[in-house]
């Protein structure tokens, strides 16, 4: 009776194993078909289910290849490492080839290193919702954004999203994690006081500057006026002499009508030259007086604007200097 029962159990176990193997083979074939269609999510899941029903080196390699094609490099690396261990344990001839796959994908797998202070509570740290077994070692991740979360000392949660690229090495600074040992007041460093606002330093100005500018302007205009008067004098004299020769027979009492007009205009021009010369001479003197009266080395309490002008004015009937402005 016992032998019959044992035989039945062995047969049932054999039939169940055969059923699992058939199902595993069907999932494996379906996974290969889906991967050829680039439906990696479904294909990798079928390979995983096949591996659970009938573990084997070939199925594990297909899992790794599926995840690698999908871009899940960390998951592919894990499957290749698992297949390598299985091959070495079984002394399988494919071990060297599998090791080549591991070495080939290794540099492409991103790695993330956590930085935390000593005695920090790291038990709450998760990446994409999964707890981290050993935060002191670099963590292998698939390329793409990953969410790091951790609890604060007040019971709340903080998080930061870290973008990860293929073949990159990244650091996550979690120095704001809650510290188990509370700090005392002796260790608290007050922030440095803010720098004082910049002081406004009053600028010193030269109050005599306006006087000197006016002196230069008036004196310069005077010199210009003297030059103009000299030109008018020479021109008037030349015109007068030409009129005497041409229309007056060289004598002042022998002028015809044209000579009378020409000599009259020349005398009028000479009179204007005299007025301009006098105004210029006065301007030069005024400039000297302004320069001598200019104050020196005093602090100005108010800003001033200098605007001065002096222009000779000459017309057919009059002549003079126009002076104006403020200082």
C-alpha positions as CSV (number, residue, x, y, z in Angstrom):
1,X,0.0,0.0,0.0
2,X,2.8,2.4,0.9
3,X,4.6,1.6,-2.3
4,X,1.5,2.3,-4.3
5,X,1.0,5.7,-2.5
6,X,4.6,6.7,-3.2
7,X,4.3,5.8,-6.8
8,X,1.1,7.9,-7.2
9,X,2.8,10.9,-5.5
10,X,5.8,10.5,-7.8
11,X,3.6,10.3,-10.8
12,X,1.6,13.4,-9.8
13,X,4.8,15.3,-9.1
14,X,6.1,14.3,-12.5
15,X,2.9,15.3,-14.3
16,X,2.9,18.7,-12.4
17,X,6.5,19.3,-13.4
18,X,5.7,18.4,-17.0
19,X,2.7,20.8,-16.9
20,X,4.9,23.7,-15.5
21,X,7.5,23.0,-18.1
22,X,5.0,23.1,-21.0
23,X,3.6,26.4,-19.6
24,X,7.1,27.8,-19.2
25,X,7.9,26.9,-22.8
26,X,4.8,28.5,-24.0
27,X,5.6,31.7,-22.1
28,X,9.1,31.7,-23.4
29,X,8.0,31.4,-27.0
30,X,5.4,34.1,-26.5
31,X,8.1,36.3,-24.9
32,X,10.4,35.8,-28.0
33,X,7.5,36.8,-30.3
34,X,6.7,40.0,-28.3
35,X,10.3,41.0,-28.1
36,X,10.6,40.8,-31.9
37,X,7.6,43.1,-32.0
38,X,9.4,45.5,-29.6
39,X,6.7,45.0,-27.0
40,X,9.4,44.8,-24.3
41,X,7.2,45.3,-21.2
42,X,5.0,42.2,-22.0
43,X,7.9,40.2,-23.3
44,X,10.0,40.7,-20.2
45,X,7.1,39.8,-18.0
46,X,6.5,36.5,-19.9
47,X,10.2,35.6,-19.6
48,X,10.0,36.3,-15.8
49,X,7.0,34.0,-15.4
50,X,8.7,31.3,-17.5
51,X,11.8,31.6,-15.2
52,X,9.6,31.1,-12.1
53,X,8.0,27.9,-13.6
54,X,11.2,26.4,-15.1
55,X,14.4,28.2,-14.0
56,X,17.3,28.0,-16.5
57,X,20.3,29.7,-17.7
58,X,18.9,30.4,-21.2
59,X,15.7,31.9,-19.8
60,X,17.7,34.2,-17.5
61,X,19.8,35.3,-20.4
62,X,16.6,36.1,-22.4
63,X,15.4,38.2,-19.5
64,X,18.7,40.2,-19.5
65,X,18.5,40.6,-23.2
66,X,14.9,41.8,-23.1
67,X,15.6,44.4,-20.4
68,X,18.7,45.6,-22.2
69,X,16.7,46.1,-25.5
70,X,14.1,48.0,-23.4
71,X,16.8,50.3,-21.9
72,X,16.5,48.9,-18.4
73,X,20.3,48.5,-18.0
74,X,20.4,47.9,-14.3
75,X,17.8,45.2,-14.5
76,X,19.6,43.6,-17.5
77,X,22.9,43.7,-15.6
78,X,21.3,41.9,-12.7
79,X,19.9,39.1,-14.9
80,X,23.3,38.6,-16.7
81,X,25.0,38.4,-13.3
82,X,22.5,35.8,-12.2
83,X,22.9,33.8,-15.4
84,X,26.7,33.9,-14.9
85,X,26.5,32.5,-11.4
86,X,24.2,29.7,-12.5
87,X,26.6,28.9,-15.4
88,X,29.6,28.8,-13.1
89,X,27.8,26.7,-10.4
90,X,26.9,24.2,-13.1
91,X,30.3,24.4,-14.9
92,X,28.4,25.3,-18.0
93,X,30.4,25.9,-21.1
94,X,28.6,29.2,-21.7
95,X,30.1,30.8,-18.6
96,X,32.8,32.7,-20.5
97,X,30.4,34.1,-23.1
98,X,28.0,35.2,-20.4
99,X,30.9,36.9,-18.5
100,X,31.7,38.8,-21.7
101,X,28.0,40.1,-21.7
102,X,28.4,41.2,-18.1
103,X,31.6,43.1,-18.8
104,X,30.2,44.7,-21.9
105,X,27.1,46.2,-20.2
106,X,28.8,47.1,-16.9
107,X,30.2,50.5,-18.0
108,X,26.7,51.6,-19.3
109,X,24.9,51.0,-16.1
110,X,24.3,54.3,-14.1
111,X,25.3,54.4,-10.5
112,X,24.0,56.6,-7.7
113,X,25.9,57.2,-4.4
114,X,24.1,58.6,-1.4
115,X,25.8,61.1,0.9
116,X,24.5,61.4,4.4
117,X,25.9,62.6,7.7
118,X,27.1,60.3,10.4
119,X,24.4,58.8,12.7
120,X,21.7,59.8,10.2
121,X,18.5,57.9,10.2
122,X,18.6,56.2,6.7
123,X,16.0,53.5,7.3
124,X,13.3,55.6,5.5
125,X,15.2,56.3,2.3
126,X,13.5,54.9,-0.8
127,X,14.1,55.1,-4.5
128,X,10.9,55.0,-6.7
129,X,9.2,53.6,-3.6
130,X,11.6,50.7,-3.0
131,X,13.7,50.6,0.2
132,X,17.5,50.7,-0.1
133,X,19.2,47.7,1.5
134,X,22.6,49.3,1.8
135,X,22.9,53.0,1.4
136,X,26.6,53.0,1.8
137,X,27.2,51.3,-1.6
138,X,26.6,52.7,-5.1
139,X,23.1,51.9,-6.3
140,X,22.6,50.6,-9.8
141,X,19.7,52.3,-11.6
142,X,18.1,52.3,-15.0
143,X,18.5,55.5,-17.1
144,X,15.7,58.0,-16.5
145,X,14.3,60.2,-13.7
146,X,14.3,58.6,-10.2
147,X,12.5,59.9,-7.1
148,X,14.4,59.7,-3.8
149,X,12.2,60.0,-0.7
150,X,13.0,60.1,3.0
151,X,11.3,61.0,6.3
152,X,12.0,64.2,8.3
153,X,12.4,64.6,12.0
154,X,9.0,66.1,12.2
155,X,7.3,63.1,10.6
156,X,6.9,64.6,7.2
157,X,8.5,63.5,4.0
158,X,10.9,65.1,1.6
159,X,11.7,64.1,-1.9
160,X,13.9,65.0,-4.8
161,X,13.9,63.8,-8.4
162,X,17.3,62.9,-9.9
163,X,17.7,62.6,-13.7
164,X,19.9,59.6,-14.6
165,X,21.7,59.1,-17.9
166,X,23.3,56.0,-19.4
167,X,26.8,55.4,-18.1
168,X,26.6,58.2,-15.6
169,X,27.8,58.4,-12.0
170,X,25.7,60.5,-9.7
171,X,25.8,61.8,-6.1
172,X,22.6,62.4,-4.0
173,X,23.3,64.8,-1.2
174,X,20.9,63.9,1.6
175,X,22.5,66.0,4.4
176,X,19.2,67.3,5.5
177,X,18.1,63.9,6.7
178,X,17.0,63.8,10.4
179,X,19.9,63.3,12.8
180,X,19.4,60.9,15.8
181,X,21.7,62.9,18.1
182,X,20.1,66.3,18.8
183,X,22.4,69.3,18.6
184,X,23.0,71.5,21.7
185,X,22.9,75.2,21.8
186,X,26.7,75.2,22.0
187,X,27.0,73.8,18.6
188,X,24.6,76.2,17.0
189,X,26.4,78.9,15.0
190,X,24.6,82.1,14.5
191,X,24.6,83.4,10.9
192,X,27.0,86.3,10.3
193,X,25.3,89.7,10.5
194,X,24.4,91.4,7.2
195,X,27.0,93.9,6.0
196,X,26.2,97.5,6.8
197,X,24.6,99.6,4.0
198,X,27.1,101.6,2.0
199,X,27.7,105.1,3.4
200,X,27.1,108.0,1.2
201,X,30.2,110.1,1.0
202,X,29.5,113.7,0.1
203,X,31.5,114.8,-2.8
204,X,33.5,118.0,-2.6
205,X,33.3,120.4,-5.5
206,X,35.1,123.5,-6.5
207,X,32.7,126.5,-6.1
208,X,35.1,128.7,-8.1
209,X,34.8,126.4,-11.1
210,X,31.8,128.3,-12.4
211,X,33.6,131.7,-12.1
212,X,36.7,130.3,-13.9
213,X,34.6,128.8,-16.7
214,X,32.8,132.2,-17.1
215,X,36.2,134.0,-17.0
216,X,37.5,131.8,-19.8
217,X,34.3,132.2,-21.8
218,X,34.1,135.9,-21.5
219,X,37.8,136.5,-22.0
220,X,37.8,134.1,-25.0
221,X,34.8,135.9,-26.5
222,X,36.6,139.2,-26.0
223,X,39.6,138.0,-27.9
224,X,37.4,136.8,-30.7
225,X,35.6,140.2,-30.8
226,X,39.0,142.0,-31.0
227,X,39.9,139.8,-33.9
228,X,36.5,140.5,-35.6
229,X,37.0,144.3,-35.1
230,X,40.5,144.1,-36.6
231,X,39.1,142.4,-39.7
232,X,36.3,144.9,-40.0
233,X,38.8,147.8,-39.7
234,X,41.0,146.5,-42.4
235,X,38.0,145.7,-44.7
236,X,36.6,149.2,-44.1
237,X,39.9,150.9,-44.9
238,X,40.3,148.8,-48.1
239,X,36.8,149.6,-49.3
240,X,37.3,153.4,-48.5
241,X,40.6,153.5,-50.4
242,X,39.1,151.7,-53.4
243,X,36.1,154.1,-53.5
244,X,38.5,157.1,-53.5
245,X,40.5,155.8,-56.4
246,X,37.6,154.6,-58.5
247,X,34.8,157.1,-57.9
248,X,36.4,160.1,-56.2
249,X,39.5,160.9,-58.3
250,X,41.6,160.4,-55.2
251,X,39.9,163.3,-53.4
252,X,37.2,163.3,-50.7
253,X,35.3,166.2,-52.3
254,X,35.3,164.9,-55.8
255,X,33.1,161.7,-55.3
256,X,30.2,160.9,-57.6
257,X,27.1,159.2,-56.2
258,X,28.6,155.7,-56.2
259,X,31.7,157.1,-54.5
260,X,29.6,158.9,-51.8
261,X,27.7,155.7,-51.0
262,X,30.9,153.5,-51.0
263,X,32.8,155.9,-48.7
264,X,29.8,156.2,-46.4
265,X,29.5,152.4,-46.1
266,X,33.2,152.1,-45.4
267,X,33.0,154.7,-42.6
268,X,30.0,152.9,-41.1
269,X,31.9,149.6,-41.1
270,X,34.8,151.3,-39.4
271,X,32.5,152.6,-36.7
272,X,31.1,149.1,-36.1
273,X,34.7,147.8,-35.9
274,X,35.5,150.4,-33.2
275,X,32.4,149.3,-31.2
276,X,33.3,145.6,-31.5
277,X,36.9,146.3,-30.5
278,X,35.7,148.2,-27.4
279,X,33.3,145.5,-26.4
280,X,36.0,142.8,-26.9
281,X,38.5,144.8,-24.8
282,X,35.8,145.1,-22.1
283,X,35.1,141.4,-22.3
284,X,38.8,140.5,-21.8
285,X,38.9,142.8,-18.8
286,X,35.7,141.2,-17.4
287,X,37.2,137.7,-17.8
288,X,40.2,138.7,-15.8
289,X,38.0,140.1,-13.0
290,X,35.9,137.0,-12.9
291,X,39.0,134.8,-12.7
292,X,40.4,136.8,-9.8
293,X,37.1,136.8,-7.9
294,X,36.7,133.0,-8.1
295,X,36.6,131.4,-4.6
296,X,38.9,128.3,-3.9
297,X,38.8,125.0,-1.9
298,X,35.4,125.2,-0.4
299,X,32.9,122.2,0.0
300,X,29.9,122.6,-2.0
301,X,26.6,122.0,-0.2
302,X,24.4,122.1,-3.3
303,X,25.0,120.9,-6.8
304,X,25.1,123.6,-9.4
305,X,24.9,123.7,-13.1
306,X,26.9,126.2,-15.2
307,X,25.5,127.5,-18.4
308,X,27.2,130.5,-19.9
309,X,27.3,132.1,-23.3
310,X,28.8,135.2,-24.9
311,X,28.4,135.9,-28.6
312,X,29.4,138.9,-30.7
313,X,26.4,140.5,-32.4
314,X,27.0,142.5,-35.6
315,X,24.3,144.0,-37.9
316,X,24.4,146.6,-40.6
317,X,23.3,149.3,-38.1
318,X,24.8,148.1,-34.8
319,X,27.4,145.9,-33.1
320,X,28.0,144.5,-29.6
321,X,28.3,141.4,-27.4
322,X,25.4,139.2,-26.1
323,X,26.3,137.7,-22.7
324,X,24.0,135.4,-20.5
325,X,23.6,132.3,-18.4
326,X,24.0,131.4,-14.7
327,X,26.7,130.2,-12.4
